Amino acid sequence: MPDQPGTRTEPPYWADEGRRRGLAAWMMSTDHKRIGVMYLAALLSFFSVGVLLGFLMRLNLLSPGAVIKAQTYNELFTMHGLIQIFLFIIPGVPVAFGNFFLPILIGARDMAFPRINRLSWWLYVAGALIVLLSLVIEGRPPDTGWTFYAPYSIRTPASISLAVFGVFVMGFSSILTGLNFVTTIHRLRAPGMGWFRMPAFCWTLYATGWVQMLATPILAITLALIILSRVFGIGFFDPARGGDPILFEHLFWTYSHPAVYIMVLPAMGIISEVVPVFSRKSLYGYAAVAISALGIASIGYLVWGHHMFTSGMSDTARVVFSFLTFLVAVPSGVKVFNWVATLYKGSVKLDAPLIFALSFIFLFSIGGLTGLIIGSLAPNLHVHGTYFIVAHFHYVMFGGAGFAILTALHYWFPKMFGRMYSERRAKLGWLFLFVGFQFLYFSMFILGYKGMPRRYFDYPPEFRTLNIVSTIGSWILVTGLVIIFANLIRSLRKGPRAPRDPWGGKTLEWRIPSPPAAENFRTAPVISDTPYDYGPE
Amino acid sequence: MDEARTAPGPGEAGEGRIDALGKRTGMWFFLFTELLFFGGLFLLYSIYRYKFPADFHQAAADESLVLGSVNTAILLTSSLAMALAIAAVRRGEVRRSIGLQRTTIALGSVFLVIKGLEWGAKIARGLYPNGPALLSLKNGEIIFFGLYFTMTGLHALHVLIGIAVIAFMIRFTRRGVVGPDRYARLENTGLYWHFVDIVWIYLFPLFYLIT
């Protein structure tokens, strides 16, 4: 039987048991929960660095050239992109919340390969440190943008090789994580947990794991070729030696578009967990939500060309890529409608996790619909390379994946750390964040539509007003983030003790103590029903 | 002790038992990612071959068919030795298995030596990326040799890693960590070695047989 509330007998997972103590006990641990918490701490640290860099970029655009030089601005947006994408949001949900909760949600004691899991963590740390090291040694910091487009990435004197190598190492971490998750889901589901009795989050982690395995190796080889080009002068992407720079773009986006789904699929999984709990209803269309995750993963692998509509491609290829881009919006739409249908006639409780989840649905819908504008050929020619694109992917990445991470933090915080946070402060922080977000990024839609190009440190005077609005938005947004994280950090020590199941969740993690013991389950759970058992409607 | 926690979850039978199927599944997934890793290069090869058919034809004449064929035979034989080593361990013939694993390492090393001789001959003539002789050639030939060094180099790196892993397996077999009832590691090593072998089976015609 599951543990009864308040009858804790086992120490929490963070109590040292082995011969190691302190930091070594954490770094050498193969416990998926410890690894998840370490990832979370690292991710949020890098996130704050990335936010700071973005903040400085906005500060420059308030008054171009006053504080920041043009070259510094190039380095700022490159490092902002590198950190937010490779260090924060691609590993993001799976490594932090996936690690902590996947084994618990399927009733297992750990991952299929706990030691490979620990290796992934080490590789992630090593890769992240190498990327950060590129800031300080070997010439100037990278200035290519996070996409490392050839031939500039091969010619620039900046320390590209080091940064690229760091991303390469993190790629291995990502591959091993995906491999581990997929194998875990295949092999370690508790007795009675058939595929369609898994919580929806596990389905999205499964789909994500496949994307990580299928796409990341292509990035790895592409990055390796950049290093070989820089060090040995192999001319695969150098027109002077018969190479083709457009091939680089193809190879790069063959990974980096699926990477978008690595970021957003597990984020959708989190929303699929939170919405039923706070509506007191089963997830509407569970099977459709599960299958659509696989649909997104498989179609998402074939749409990379829409990043290159203006790079030089045959019209046939462009039409096909555009069509596939529209197609991938269908399973995403299925998910949005299912979340809304779950809320319909539910007993909705507007706690902080749901507020963040609803913001996700709202912001992701804006990001998704503007994605269709960009995905159609004619408007793409108009807005390609403008702030419209910047606004679009910030709505999807930050408004989508970023808000999902905040949702997960507020939803699972009591389980992970055994404390409750201040609901009032969380909502206050959300208000600042949400309002600041619209000022910051919606003005970019208008700027881009009017033709302001991205990646420039300066702009003509007619764009001034909206840039000021956007920068003021960044101040409001950062205030919101500070409130949110101050609240959570304060609650780590001072929050009231969390009960076993503060939200009335029905999935397995709410049947064990908060925080869980090292072994997760005292006795192996046996599953006999759907994951969201809220009785007959 | 955290090392003891590699056992499968509570859903699986008996604690401490190795989930051999799970480990093999993981290895197949890994090989799949390796395939895609090389796949990027095979893609480049096919595109540039399509773009420069004549240059590729001409440049491939520089490769020694004899050395390439010998190396193919050596690598295939090493795969046979590896497969026999696994079969031997399953039957409990530990000594024979160790001998066969050593044979695999020896053949792999011979492969690398021959590969090194081929590389050395080219480098001595200035025929290496950014090298004087190479840059005087036509664009398609520059790309051909770039691909040759990158792909065979990456493959050689995999052979090297394979040799190192098999060296560990010999240790494990000797200490009984790998034995008749628990040979998942050795089997996975074998899978990896066969994969490296298969990559070469594709590299051989692409670089040696297209003239």
Chai-1 contact restraints between the chains, C-beta under 6 A:
chainA,res_idxA,chainB,res_idxB,connection_type,confidence,min_distance_angstrom,max_distance_angstrom,comment,restraint_id
A,G18,B,M1,contact,1.0,0.0,6.0,A-B,restraint_1
A,G18,B,D2,contact,1.0,0.0,6.0,A-B,restraint_2
A,S29,B,D2,contact,1.0,0.0,6.0,A-B,restraint_3
A,T30,B,D2,contact,1.0,0.0,6.0,A-B,restraint_4
A,T30,B,R5,contact,1.0,0.0,6.0,A-B,restraint_5
A,A108,B,G9,contact,1.0,0.0,6.0,A-B,restraint_6
A,R109,B,G9,contact,1.0,0.0,6.0,A-B,restraint_7
A,R109,B,P10,contact,1.0,0.0,6.0,A-B,restraint_8
A,D110,B,R5,contact,1.0,0.0,6.0,A-B,restraint_9
A,A112,B,G22,contact,1.0,0.0,6.0,A-B,restraint_10
A,P114,B,R5,contact,1.0,0.0,6.0,A-B,restraint_11
A,P114,B,T6,contact,1.0,0.0,6.0,A-B,restraint_12
A,I175,B,T33,contact,1.0,0.0,6.0,A-B,restraint_13
A,L179,B,G26,contact,1.0,0.0,6.0,A-B,restraint_14
A,L179,B,F29,contact,1.0,0.0,6.0,A-B,restraint_15
A,T183,B,G22,contact,1.0,0.0,6.0,A-B,restraint_16
A,T183,B,T25,contact,1.0,0.0,6.0,A-B,restraint_17
A,T183,B,G26,contact,1.0,0.0,6.0,A-B,restraint_18
A,R187,B,G22,contact,1.0,0.0,6.0,A-B,restraint_19
A,L188,B,G9,contact,1.0,0.0,6.0,A-B,restraint_20
A,L188,B,G11,contact,1.0,0.0,6.0,A-B,restraint_21
A,A190,B,G11,contact,1.0,0.0,6.0,A-B,restraint_22
A,P191,B,G11,contact,1.0,0.0,6.0,A-B,restraint_23
A,M213,B,F29,contact,1.0,0.0,6.0,A-B,restraint_24
A,M213,B,T33,contact,1.0,0.0,6.0,A-B,restraint_25
A,P217,B,T33,contact,1.0,0.0,6.0,A-B,restraint_26
A,P217,B,L36,contact,1.0,0.0,6.0,A-B,restraint_27
A,P217,B,F37,contact,1.0,0.0,6.0,A-B,restraint_28
A,I218,B,L36,contact,1.0,0.0,6.0,A-B,restraint_29
A,I218,B,G40,contact,1.0,0.0,6.0,A-B,restraint_30
A,A220,B,F37,contact,1.0,0.0,6.0,A-B,restraint_31
A,I221,B,F37,contact,1.0,0.0,6.0,A-B,restraint_32
A,I221,B,G40,contact,1.0,0.0,6.0,A-B,restraint_33
A,F232,B,P129,contact,1.0,0.0,6.0,A-B,restraint_34
A,G233,B,P129,contact,1.0,0.0,6.0,A-B,restraint_35
A,G233,B,N130,contact,1.0,0.0,6.0,A-B,restraint_36
A,I234,B,P129,contact,1.0,0.0,6.0,A-B,restraint_37
A,I234,B,G146,contact,1.0,0.0,6.0,A-B,restraint_38
A,G235,B,I142,contact,1.0,0.0,6.0,A-B,restraint_39
A,R241,B,I142,contact,1.0,0.0,6.0,A-B,restraint_40
A,G242,B,N139,contact,1.0,0.0,6.0,A-B,restraint_41
A,G242,B,G140,contact,1.0,0.0,6.0,A-B,restraint_42
A,G242,B,I142,contact,1.0,0.0,6.0,A-B,restraint_43
A,G242,B,I143,contact,1.0,0.0,6.0,A-B,restraint_44
A,L251,B,G40,contact,1.0,0.0,6.0,A-B,restraint_45
A,A524,B,P10,contact,1.0,0.0,6.0,A-B,restraint_46
